[in-house]
């Protein structure tokens, strides 16, 4: 099990199965749990999705910036 920060630093997101420990180091744990009505399974699924998807989105955003593609930048940034 890894914290979100560890996953991003060590690029663990490239593995198929990612286990995320909810410890609130990088973000507000209580606020996030409140958003999902205390359901840690849903929160972990959201975090896993972020850890897996975000690096590719950041890379695509960088490419869009380099191409000066404003529409794609807006799409990827939101």
PENOR-V268046 format. One record per backbone hydrogen bond with DSSP energy under -0.5 kcal/mol. CO is the residue of the C=O (numbers start at 1). NH is the residue of the N-H. E is the energy in kcal/mol with one decimal. If there is no record, write none. Layout:
CO	NH	E
CO	NH	E
This chain:
2	21	-2.9
3	7	-2.4
4	8	-2.2
5	9	-2.4
6	10	-2.7
7	11	-0.7
7	12	-1.5
7	13	-0.7
11	14	-1.3
12	15	-2.2
16	18	-0.7
17	19	-0.5
19	2	-1.8
20	22	-0.5
21	23	-1.0
27	29	-1.1
28	32	-2.5
29	33	-2.8
30	34	-2.1
31	35	-1.9
32	36	-1.3
33	38	-3.9
34	37	-1.6
36	39	-1.8
38	40	-1.1
39	43	-2.0
40	44	-2.7
41	45	-1.9
42	46	-2.3
43	47	-2.4
44	48	-2.7
45	49	-2.2
46	50	-2.1
47	51	-2.8
48	52	-2.4
49	53	-2.7
50	54	-2.7
53	57	-1.7
54	58	-2.8
55	59	-2.1
56	60	-2.5
57	61	-2.5
58	62	-2.4
59	63	-2.0
60	64	-2.4
61	65	-2.4
62	66	-2.3
63	67	-2.0
64	68	-0.6
64	69	-2.6
65	68	-0.9
68	70	-1.1
69	73	-2.2
70	74	-2.4
71	75	-2.2
72	76	-2.6
73	77	-2.1
74	78	-0.9
75	78	-0.5
